Amino acid sequence: MSSTTLNTPAVRTAPAYRLSTKGVIRSEWHKLWTLRSTWITLITASALVLAVGITMGSTYDGDDSEIDTVVFTLFGTQLSQICLAVLGILVTAGEYSTGMIRSSLAAVPRRAPVLWSKAGVFTAVAFTVSLATNIVTFLVAQIWLADTDKELALTDPGVFGALTTSAVSLTLLSLIALGLGALFRSVPGAIGAFVATVLILPEVLSMLPFGAVDTAMKYFPAQAASSLGSVARVEDAVAPGTAVFTLALWAAAIMAAATTLLKRRDV
């Protein structure tokens, strides 16, 4: 009597999915550039800086000769800062309003890489756009400022450094806004917190008649940023290196708090 042997087909198992940091960053890069708000906000921010720079240069009559040339040229960065801060908030809080954050965190259970990848991608984009806009605005404004007391070349001592530190301050302030967006998970709430922390609170504290408060205020985000973007050293302000370090600490602290809450809270 012969026996029949049944050959059981081998079962193929799907290879385990391995999540990589590079993949998370690529995903966040793709999400950032597929949003219409990204293009609108970045173009608006750059256009405002350039438009104000052209206006300042073309209407200069010598009345503001005491103002640093780079500061004078880049007055528009005060407007672009609002645009970049709103974009930073939309990068994080915007996903909560659309519900997309659930898909993002489901794909990355550790959660923290999602937030830090968003921060890394946004920082690279914000700094690159800000620096390029600053350089173009400075060069265009110099068309009208040539043969005046504000004539400067990009290669003159301190000029490129001032343009760069201006871009750094814009980027770090916007990164603070991004962190607030992750903390509050609400676009209006994060915008309100950014305005209150960066703009309103220092003005309120400045009314207090205490010398220690005046000293501490130099290390608030907006006040630290005001010492950057100038060829000459700004009086009664912290040194540029200290200002960058201060802004970086603010951004790191808020991002650390946002990361901790992201791990502990439900979506």
C-alpha positions in Angstrom: 0.0 0.0 0.0 1.5 3.3 -1.1 1.2 6.5 0.9 0.5 9.8 -0.7 2.5 12.8 0.4 0.8 16.2 0.3 3.1 19.1 -0.5 1.9 22.1 1.5 2.7 25.3 -0.3 5.1 27.6 1.5 3.4 30.6 3.1 5.2 33.9 2.2 5.2 36.5 5.0 5.4 40.1 4.1 8.7 41.7 5.1 8.5 43.7 8.3 8.0 47.4 7.8 10.9 49.3 9.1 10.3 53.0 9.9 13.3 55.2 9.2 14.0 58.8 10.1 14.6 59.6 6.5 11.2 58.3 5.6 9.5 60.5 8.2 11.4 63.6 7.0 10.5 62.8 3.4 6.8 62.5 4.4 6.8 65.8 6.2 8.6 67.5 3.3 6.0 66.2 1.0 3.1 67.3 3.2 4.5 70.8 3.7 4.9 71.5 -0.1 1.5 70.0 -1.0 -0.3 72.5 1.2 -1.5 75.6 -0.7 -1.1 77.7 2.5 2.7 77.0 2.4 3.1 78.6 -1.1 0.8 81.5 -0.3 2.4 82.3 3.0 6.0 82.1 1.8 5.3 84.1 -1.3 3.5 86.7 0.8 6.3 86.9 3.4 8.9 87.4 0.7 6.8 89.9 -1.3 6.3 92.0 1.9 10.0 92.2 2.7 10.8 93.1 -0.9 8.0 95.7 -1.3 8.9 97.5 1.9 12.6 97.4 1.1 12.0 98.9 -2.3 9.8 101.6 -0.8 12.3 102.4 1.9 15.1 102.6 -0.7 13.3 104.6 -3.3 11.9 107.2 -0.9 15.1 107.7 1.2 15.9 111.4 1.6 18.5 111.2 4.3 16.2 111.8 7.3 16.9 108.3 8.8 20.7 108.4 8.5 21.2 107.1 12.0 19.4 103.8 11.4 21.6 100.9 10.4 21.4 100.3 6.7 20.5 96.6 6.9 17.8 97.3 9.5 16.5 100.1 7.3 16.4 97.9 4.3 14.7 95.0 6.0 11.9 96.8 7.8 9.5 94.5 6.1 10.7 91.5 8.1 8.4 92.7 10.9 5.5 91.8 8.6 7.1 88.6 7.2 7.6 87.4 10.8 3.8 87.2 11.2 3.5 85.2 8.0 6.2 82.7 9.0 4.8 82.4 12.5 1.4 81.6 11.2 2.9 79.0 8.8 4.7 77.4 11.6 1.5 77.1 13.6 -0.3 75.7 10.6 2.4 73.0 10.2 1.5 71.5 13.6 -1.9 72.8 14.8 -3.3 72.7 11.3 -3.1 68.9 11.2 -5.2 68.7 14.4 -7.9 70.9 12.7 -8.0 68.6 9.6 -7.6 65.3 11.6 -4.6 64.3 9.5 -2.6 64.1 12.7 -4.3 60.7 13.5 -2.8 59.2 10.3 0.6 60.7 11.0 0.8 59.3 14.5 -0.6 55.9 13.5 2.2 55.6 11.0 4.8 56.7 13.5 3.8 55.2 16.9 6.8 56.8 18.7 5.2 60.2 17.8 8.3 62.3 18.7 9.9 61.8 15.2 6.8 63.3 13.6 7.1 66.6 15.5 10.9 66.9 15.2 10.7 66.1 11.5 8.2 68.8 11.0 10.4 71.2 12.9 13.5 70.2 10.9 11.8 70.6 7.5 10.2 73.9 8.5 13.4 75.3 9.9 15.3 74.5 6.7 12.6 76.0 4.5 12.1 79.1 6.6 15.8 79.9 6.9 16.5 79.4 3.2 13.6 81.5 2.1 14.3 84.3 4.7 18.0 84.5 3.8 17.4 84.5 0.0 14.7 87.2 0.5 17.0 89.3 2.7 19.8 89.2 0.1 17.6 90.0 -2.8 15.9 92.8 -0.9 19.2 94.3 0.2 20.6 94.3 -3.4 17.5 95.7 -4.9 17.3 98.5 -2.3 20.9 99.4 -3.0 19.9 100.5 -6.5 18.3 103.6 -4.9 20.6 103.9 -1.9 23.8 104.1 -4.1 25.6 107.4 -3.7 23.9 108.0 -0.3 25.2 107.6 3.2 23.5 104.2 3.2 25.4 102.7 0.3 26.8 99.3 1.2 28.0 96.3 -0.7 27.2 92.7 0.1 30.9 92.1 0.7 31.4 94.9 3.1 32.3 93.9 6.7 29.3 92.7 8.7 26.7 93.0 5.9 26.3 89.3 5.0 26.4 88.5 8.7 23.6 90.9 9.5 21.5 89.5 6.7 22.1 86.0 8.0 21.3 86.7 11.6 18.1 88.4 10.5 17.1 85.2 8.8 18.1 83.2 11.9 15.9 85.3 14.1 12.9 85.0 11.8 13.4 81.2 11.7 13.8 80.7 15.4 10.8 82.9 16.3 8.8 80.9 13.7 10.0 77.7 15.3 8.7 78.9 18.6 5.3 79.4 16.9 5.5 75.9 15.5 6.1 74.5 19.0 3.2 76.5 20.4 1.0 75.1 17.6 1.9 71.6 18.9 1.3 72.6 22.5 -2.2 74.1 22.0 -3.3 72.0 19.0 -5.4 74.9 17.9 -4.5 77.5 15.3 -6.3 80.4 17.0 -5.1 79.4 20.4 -1.5 79.1 19.2 -1.6 82.4 17.4 -3.0 84.1 20.6 -0.3 82.5 22.7 2.5 83.6 20.3 1.2 87.2 20.2 0.8 87.3 24.0 4.2 85.8 24.7 6.3 87.6 22.0 4.5 90.9 21.7 2.3 91.8 24.6 3.9 90.3 27.7 7.2 92.2 27.3 5.4 95.5 26.9 3.4 94.8 30.1 6.5 93.8 32.0 8.3 96.9 30.9 5.9 99.0 32.9 7.1 97.5 36.2 9.6 99.8 38.0 12.2 97.1 38.6 15.7 97.0 37.2 15.8 93.2 37.3 12.7 93.1 35.0 14.5 95.3 32.5 17.5 93.0 32.5 15.3 89.9 32.2 13.3 91.4 29.3 16.5 91.4 27.1 16.2 87.6 27.0 12.6 87.5 25.8 12.2 86.3 22.2 11.4 89.5 20.5 13.9 91.6 22.5 16.7 89.1 21.8 15.8 89.0 18.1 16.0 92.8 18.0 19.7 92.7 18.5 20.2 90.6 15.3 20.1 91.7 11.7 22.3 94.8 12.3 25.8 95.6 11.1 26.5 97.7 14.1 26.1 96.5 17.7 22.6 97.4 19.0 22.8 99.5 22.2 21.2 98.1 25.4 20.8 94.7 23.9 22.5 91.4 24.3 25.3 90.4 22.0 24.3 88.7 18.7 25.8 85.3 19.8 23.9 85.5 23.1 20.7 86.5 21.2 20.9 83.4 18.9 21.6 81.2 21.9 18.6 82.7 23.8 16.2 82.2 20.9 17.5 78.7 20.4 16.8 77.9 24.1 13.3 79.3 23.9 12.6 77.2 20.8 14.2 74.1 22.4 12.2 74.5 25.6 8.9 74.9 23.9 9.6 72.0 21.5 10.6 69.8 24.4 7.4 70.6 26.2 5.4 69.9 23.1 7.1 66.6 22.6 6.4 65.5 26.2 2.7 66.3 25.9 2.5 64.7 22.4 3.6 61.4 23.9 1.2 61.6 26.9 -1.9 63.0 25.4 -4.6 61.3 23.3 -4.9 62.6 19.8 
